[in-house]
Amino acid sequence: MTDQFNHRLFIATIAAKGMLGILQLFAAIVVYLGALQYLPSFAQWLVLNELAEDPNDYIALKILQLAGTAPATGTTFYTTYFAAHGLLHIAVAAALLSGASWANHIAVVVLALFVIYQVFEWISVGGIMLIVLTVIDLAVIYLTVREHRHTRRKISNSS
């Protein structure tokens, strides 16, 4: 792979991480406003046509099952969790995209802490999304380290 491709992949990944942060902030606001109480009825509306065609549709039934497990009250933890994760993702993405020299080290540490936390959560709770998020974070760590090394190499070669 070329250096230009790697750089573009790094930028796209960091931008996606920032977008994930924005989605997490949005989720925190939605949870805070009490929208989880409407999730089961929204999920039913969402999959109504699919279940009419196939009452045993795995994905539609899984959506209904997951929507039924969402708490309608006591959502302070979820609000805090989504807000904190969202803000951290946005901060990491902004720092990396700004090109600040310290950002690479901080991003790797923060993302490594996410990975550790997500692995422990996966061990205790399970869930495929934790694995997906962990793989994405590991990929971002890898790309961040590669980008940092490439930038250092360019700087040392131009001196």
N, C-alpha and C positions, 0 to 999 in steps of 0.2 A: 504494500500500500504506500502511496505517496504521502509526503509530509502534508501537502495541501488537503488531501482527503482526510487524513487523521485530524487535522485542525478543524475542518468543517464538521466532522463527526463529533468532536469535542464540543464545539459551539452548539450544535443541534441538541446534544445530550444535555448540556447545561441549560439551554433554553427550555427543554422539556421538563427539567427538574424545577425550574422557576414556575412553569405553568402548573405543575403538580402542586407547588406551594400555593398558588393562587386558588386552585380548586379546593385545597384543604382549608384555606381561609373562608372560602364560600361555604364549604360544608360546616365549618364552625358556626358561621352566622345562621345558617339554616337550622342547625341543631339548637342553637341558643333561642331562636324564635319559636321553637316548638313544632317544627314541621314533621318530626319523626312520628307524631301521633297520626298523621295522615298517610304515612308510608304504606301500610297494608292496603288501604283502599286505592292508592295510586298504583301500587303493584298489580292489583286485580284489574284495574282499568287498562294498564299497560299490556298485560298478557291475555286479555279477554278474547281477542280474535284468534290468537294462536291456540288457546285451549279449546275454542270452538271447533277448530280444524282437527286438533289432536289432543284429546283430554289427558294423554300421558306424556306430553312434551316435557322432556327432562329439564331443559333450561327454564321454561315457563314455571314449572313446579318448583324449581330451585329458587327462582326469583321470589315466588310467593312465600316459600319457607324462610328465606333470609329476611324478607320484609316483616314477617311475623315475629322474628326474634329481636327486632330493633326496639329498644326501650322508649316508651313515650314520656316517662318522667325520670328524674334523677340523672340528667344528662350532663351534669357539670364536668364529669371526667372527659366525656367525648368532646365537649366544646373546648375544653382546655387542651386536650390532646391534639385535635385538629388545628387549633389556632397556633400552638407551639410548633408543631411540625411544619405548618404552612409558613410561618415566619422564618424558621430556620432554613427551610428550602429556598425561600426567596432571598434571604441574606447570603447564603452560600452561592447561589446562582449570580446574584448581583456582584459579589466580591470577585468571583472567578471571571465574569464577563468584563469587569472593570480593568482586569489585568494587573491588579495590585500584587506585588511580589509576595506578600505574606498570605494571600488568599489561598494559594495552593495547599500550604501546610494546614491551615485552619480547616479548609474544606475536607481534606483527607481525615483529619481527626474527628470532625463532626459526623461525616459519613460513616466512619468506622464505628463510632458510638451508635449510630442508627442501626448498623448491621448487627452489632452485638445485641442490642435491645430487641431487634426483630427476630433474631435467632432464638433468644430466650423466650419470647412471646410465642414463637412457632412451636417450640418444645412443649410449652405449658398449655397452649390453646389450640394450636394447629392452624390451618387455613392456607390456602394456596396463594392468596394475595400477599401474605408476609414473605413467602418465598420469592414471588415476582418482584416485590419491592427490594428485597435483599439482593437479588441478582442485578437489578438496575443500579443499586447503590454501589455494588462491587464493580460494575462496569464503569460507573462514573469515577470511582477511585482510580481504577486502572488508567482511564483516559486522562484524568487530571495529572497523574504522575508522569505519563508519557508526554503530555503537553508541557509540563514544567521542565522535564529533562531536555526536550527539544528547544525550548526557549532559552534555557541556560547554555545549551550547546551553541545556539546562534549568537548569543551575546559574547561568549568566550571566543568564538571564531572571528567575530568582527573587531575584537580588541587588538 
